[in-house]
Amino acid sequence: MTHEKFEAHVAMLLRDQPRGTTADLTGFAVAYWDGERVRYVFLHEDAQGALDEEFDLADYLLDQWEADFAVWFAEPQYSLQPELLQWLKAGA
């Protein structure tokens, strides 16, 4: 799957979720819809589920995470992140 197809599919699913919701793609990364596009965030190593830093998915090879993404696409899981709501408010 290409980055563009992957991102289009994730965007389609996230747009239907409440603001502040992450797609829990892997145990180390999530995605969210910022109102215009999908953004990706690594999770902090020390705190379960805490957001750490944003990254550009295009900087990584999708095949490295293909198995994780396949699991997520088979059964998408989401989390409501109060911390993300704060990020979104700060950026507005």
C-alpha positions as CSV (number, residue, x, y, z in Angstrom):
1,M,0.0,0.0,0.0
2,T,1.3,3.5,-0.8
3,H,1.5,6.3,1.7
4,E,-1.2,8.1,-0.2
5,K,-3.7,5.2,-0.1
6,F,-2.9,4.5,3.5
7,E,-3.4,8.1,4.5
8,A,-6.6,8.4,2.5
9,H,-8.1,5.4,4.3
10,V,-7.0,6.6,7.7
11,A,-8.4,10.1,7.0
12,M,-11.7,8.6,5.9
13,L,-12.0,6.8,9.2
14,L,-10.8,9.6,11.4
15,R,-13.1,12.3,10.0
16,D,-16.1,10.4,11.4
17,Q,-14.6,10.4,14.9
18,P,-15.0,13.1,17.6
19,R,-12.4,15.8,17.8
20,G,-9.4,14.6,20.0
21,T,-9.6,11.0,18.9
22,T,-6.6,9.1,17.8
23,A,-6.4,6.0,15.6
24,D,-4.2,3.7,17.7
25,L,-2.2,2.3,14.8
26,T,0.5,0.6,16.8
27,G,1.8,0.4,20.3
28,F,4.2,3.2,19.6
29,A,2.3,5.5,17.1
30,V,-1.1,7.0,16.6
31,A,-2.8,9.2,14.0
32,Y,-5.3,12.0,14.3
33,W,-7.4,14.3,12.1
34,D,-6.5,18.0,12.6
35,G,-9.4,19.3,10.6
36,E,-7.5,19.4,7.4
37,R,-5.2,16.3,7.2
38,V,-4.0,13.3,9.1
39,R,-1.1,13.8,11.5
40,Y,1.0,11.1,13.1
41,V,2.5,11.1,16.6
42,F,4.8,8.8,18.4
43,L,3.8,7.8,21.9
44,H,6.1,8.6,24.8
45,E,8.2,5.6,25.9
46,D,7.8,6.3,29.6
47,A,4.1,6.9,29.9
48,Q,1.5,4.5,28.4
49,G,-0.5,6.4,25.8
50,A,1.1,9.8,26.3
51,L,1.7,11.7,23.1
52,D,5.4,12.5,22.4
53,E,6.2,14.0,19.0
54,E,4.7,14.3,15.6
55,F,6.4,12.7,12.6
56,D,5.9,12.6,8.9
57,L,4.9,9.1,7.8
58,A,6.6,9.6,4.4
59,D,9.9,9.6,6.3
60,Y,9.4,5.9,7.1
61,L,9.0,2.8,5.0
62,L,5.4,1.5,5.3
63,D,6.6,-2.1,4.9
64,Q,8.4,-1.8,8.3
65,W,5.0,-1.4,10.0
66,E,2.8,-3.3,7.5
67,A,1.9,-6.1,10.0
68,D,0.9,-3.6,12.7
69,F,-1.2,-1.6,10.2
70,A,-2.9,-4.7,8.9
71,V,-3.9,-5.6,12.4
72,W,-5.3,-2.1,12.9
73,F,-7.2,-2.1,9.6
74,A,-8.8,-5.4,10.4
75,E,-10.0,-4.1,13.8
76,P,-9.5,-0.3,14.1
77,Q,-9.1,0.9,17.6
78,Y,-9.4,4.5,18.7
79,S,-8.8,6.5,21.9
80,L,-10.2,9.9,23.0
81,Q,-7.1,11.9,24.0
82,P,-7.6,14.9,26.3
83,E,-4.0,15.8,25.7
84,L,-4.7,15.9,21.9
85,L,-7.6,18.3,22.5
86,Q,-5.1,20.6,24.3
87,W,-2.7,20.3,21.3
88,L,-5.5,21.2,18.9
89,K,-6.6,24.2,21.0
90,A,-3.0,25.5,21.2
91,G,-2.6,25.2,17.5
92,A,-5.9,27.1,16.7
